[in-house]
Amino acid sequence: RLFRANEPLGSARPCTLVSQPPLLEALVQAAQRQPNFEWIPGTAVKDLLWQSDRAASQTDNRVTGVHLADDRTITADLVIGADGRASAIRQKAGLTLETEPKSIDVLWFKLPAPPGYAADNRFCTVVKQGRVFSLFHGAEEGKMHLAWAISPDEPTEQKDWATTFAALVPPELVEHFHSAKDSISSPMRLSVLIGRCPRWHRPGLLLLGDAAHPMSPVRAQGINMALRDAIAAANHLIPVFKTANPSTPDPTALDRALAYIQAEREPEIIQAQTLQAHEASRGELLRRFGLLRQGLSTFSPILGPVVKQIWTQQQRPLREGLTTVRLNAD
Ligand SMILES: Cc1cc2nc3c(=O)[nH]c(=O)nc-3n(C[C@H](O)[C@H](O)[C@H](O)COP(=O)(O)OP(=O)(O)OC[C@H]3O[C@@H](n4cnc5c(N)ncnc54)[C@H](O)[C@@H]3O)c2cc1C
């Protein structure tokens, strides 16, 4: 092992692994306490409604709502597209996404957690024999997750994954992978897309989260960034809606707020994506150059503490962002 770093890595609070489904459920429950919130699960947005029949390419044409897959329509002063990296809303709005060249996809596996891990929140990255993968424990009770990086043109193989993993994992986990052989889930392929929209908004519409800037999985910052986008958006939008008279906000003030939201969030997104790319390229160097891996491994007692210090310092701006993001409006 090159190094082991313990949370909170110099931050005020430790990073915690959280399972996504309960997090989303908790967010929906909190939103449902608002009197005008309606949760419509399982019904996708199919198209946008426009002020005039002209095409989306007309930059002054205002978005006035959405058309749902069940043929209902919802009109709105503002549509927020937070529909992820393949955003249909982004495409329908004619907002372009500039993407990085695609370098990896991820195969996701689950298996029973090793004995003795119950109270531990662990994240371990392994670079060995030309492979890079990460092991996580703590996001889902009783389970260990494994994220296996593959090149986009590599097929999703159904093979004896237990033996493959057992040959690569740290020594203390080898026996566990052999004994969990029949309990390792089939791989789920996750497509990685990284990029940014030069423009996150148009009249009556705003993109947030991955819809505006699909994030790399490196160091798990995508959800943080999406939540910080939402807080910044609330800070700018709530005052516009509160001063609306009688209840319809001034379209000019609303569209101005959309530009402020992008201006506030974009520098942090650029920084996070740059740091993620930097970390990914170091992983790629290690993966490709066996001699480098061997050198680091041989001299790990001397090099490990130095690499740990540099790595730990670089985590801070990635985990904590550029600025403090706090909900001001109420
Ligand atoms: C392999 C991989 C692993 C990752 N691991 C992590 C991690 O561990 N931690 C982390 O922080 N980030 C991780 N990320 C990044 C993270 O997934 C995203 O950055 C984050 O989920 C973005 O949140 P979002 O709300 O913008 O989009 P999403 O989480 O993608 O949510 C979009 C939502 O919109 C819904 N939707 C889609 N289309 C429509 C439509 N037409 N109408 C209505 N609804 C629609 C979807 O069902 C979904 O619920 C990972 C990314 C990848 C690719």
The ligand as a Tripos MOL2 file, in Angstrom:
@<TRIPOS>MOLECULE
LIG
   53    58     1     0     0
SMALL
NO_CHARGES

@<TRIPOS>ATOM
      1 C1        -20.1010    5.8530  -12.7350 C.3       1 LIG1
      2 C2        -20.3880    7.1000  -11.9640 C.ar      1 LIG1
      3 C3        -20.2270    7.0940  -10.5830 C.ar      1 LIG1
      4 C4        -20.4530    8.2550   -9.8530 C.ar      1 LIG1
      5 N1        -20.2810    8.2300   -8.5050 N.ar      1 LIG1
      6 C5        -20.5300    9.3380   -7.7920 C.ar      1 LIG1
      7 C6        -20.4300    9.3310   -6.3780 C.ar      1 LIG1
      8 O1        -20.0930    8.3220   -5.7740 O.2       1 LIG1
      9 N2        -20.7020   10.4880   -5.7190 N.ar      1 LIG1
     10 C7        -21.0540   11.6370   -6.3610 C.ar      1 LIG1
     11 O2        -21.2710   12.6660   -5.7150 O.2       1 LIG1
     12 N3        -21.1670   11.6630   -7.6970 N.ar      1 LIG1
     13 C8        -20.9210   10.5400   -8.4190 C.ar      1 LIG1
     14 N4        -21.0600   10.5760   -9.7680 N.ar      1 LIG1
     15 C9        -21.5420   11.8000  -10.3960 C.3       1 LIG1
     16 C10       -23.0280   11.9520  -10.0310 C.3       1 LIG1
     17 O3        -23.7400   10.7880  -10.3920 O.3       1 LIG1
     18 C11       -23.6700   13.1450  -10.7240 C.3       1 LIG1
     19 O4        -22.7740   14.2280  -10.8160 O.3       1 LIG1
     20 C12       -24.9130   13.5800   -9.9070 C.3       1 LIG1
     21 O5        -25.8040   12.4840   -9.7730 O.3       1 LIG1
     22 C13       -25.6070   14.7390  -10.6000 C.3       1 LIG1
     23 O6        -26.8570   14.9640   -9.9840 O.3       1 LIG1
     24 P1        -28.0860   15.5090  -10.8420 P.3       1 LIG1
     25 O7        -29.2100   15.6530   -9.8760 O.co2     1 LIG1
     26 O8        -27.6590   16.6860  -11.6300 O.co2     1 LIG1
     27 O9        -28.3990   14.3790  -11.9080 O.3       1 LIG1
     28 P2        -28.9000   12.8190  -11.6800 P.3       1 LIG1
     29 O10       -28.4370   12.3800  -10.3450 O.co2     1 LIG1
     30 O11       -28.4590   12.1490  -12.8900 O.co2     1 LIG1
     31 O12       -30.4620   12.9920  -11.6010 O.3       1 LIG1
     32 C14       -31.2240   13.2830  -12.7450 C.3       1 LIG1
     33 C15       -32.6580   12.8750  -12.4680 C.3       1 LIG1
     34 O13       -33.4750   13.3170  -13.5510 O.3       1 LIG1
     35 C16       -34.3510   12.2610  -13.9210 C.3       1 LIG1
     36 N5        -34.6720   12.4290  -15.3530 N.ar      1 LIG1
     37 C17       -33.8960   12.1450  -16.4270 C.ar      1 LIG1
     38 N6        -34.5260   12.4590  -17.5680 N.ar      1 LIG1
     39 C18       -35.7350   12.9630  -17.2090 C.ar      1 LIG1
     40 C19       -36.8490   13.4690  -17.9380 C.ar      1 LIG1
     41 N7        -36.8530   13.5300  -19.2770 N.pl3     1 LIG1
     42 N8        -37.9270   13.8940  -17.2440 N.ar      1 LIG1
     43 C20       -37.9430   13.8600  -15.8840 C.ar      1 LIG1
     44 N9        -36.9160   13.3960  -15.1390 N.ar      1 LIG1
     45 C21       -35.8340   12.9500  -15.7950 C.ar      1 LIG1
     46 C22       -33.5680   10.9830  -13.6330 C.3       1 LIG1
     47 O14       -34.4640    9.8970  -13.4660 O.3       1 LIG1
     48 C23       -32.8490   11.3600  -12.3470 C.3       1 LIG1
     49 O15       -33.6530   11.1000  -11.2260 O.3       1 LIG1
     50 C24       -20.8460    9.4350  -10.5180 C.ar      1 LIG1
     51 C25       -21.0200    9.4440  -11.9030 C.ar      1 LIG1
     52 C26       -20.7930    8.2820  -12.6290 C.ar      1 LIG1
     53 C27       -20.9710    8.3060  -14.1160 C.3       1 LIG1
@<TRIPOS>BOND
     1     1     2 1
     2     2     3 ar
     3     2    52 ar
     4     3     4 ar
     5     4     5 ar
     6     4    50 ar
     7     5     6 ar
     8     6     7 ar
     9     6    13 1
    10     7     8 2
    11     7     9 ar
    12     9    10 ar
    13    10    11 2
    14    10    12 ar
    15    12    13 ar
    16    13    14 ar
    17    14    15 1
    18    14    50 ar
    19    15    16 1
    20    16    17 1
    21    16    18 1
    22    18    19 1
    23    18    20 1
    24    20    21 1
    25    20    22 1
    26    22    23 1
    27    23    24 1
    28    24    25 2
    29    24    26 1
    30    24    27 1
    31    27    28 1
    32    28    29 2
    33    28    30 1
    34    28    31 1
    35    31    32 1
    36    32    33 1
    37    33    34 1
    38    33    48 1
    39    34    35 1
    40    35    36 1
    41    35    46 1
    42    36    37 ar
    43    36    45 ar
    44    37    38 ar
    45    38    39 ar
    46    39    40 ar
    47    39    45 ar
    48    40    41 1
    49    40    42 ar
    50    42    43 ar
    51    43    44 ar
    52    44    45 ar
    53    46    47 1
    54    46    48 1
    55    48    49 1
    56    50    51 ar
    57    51    52 ar
    58    52    53 1
@<TRIPOS>SUBSTRUCTURE
     1 LIG1         1 GROUP 0 **** ****
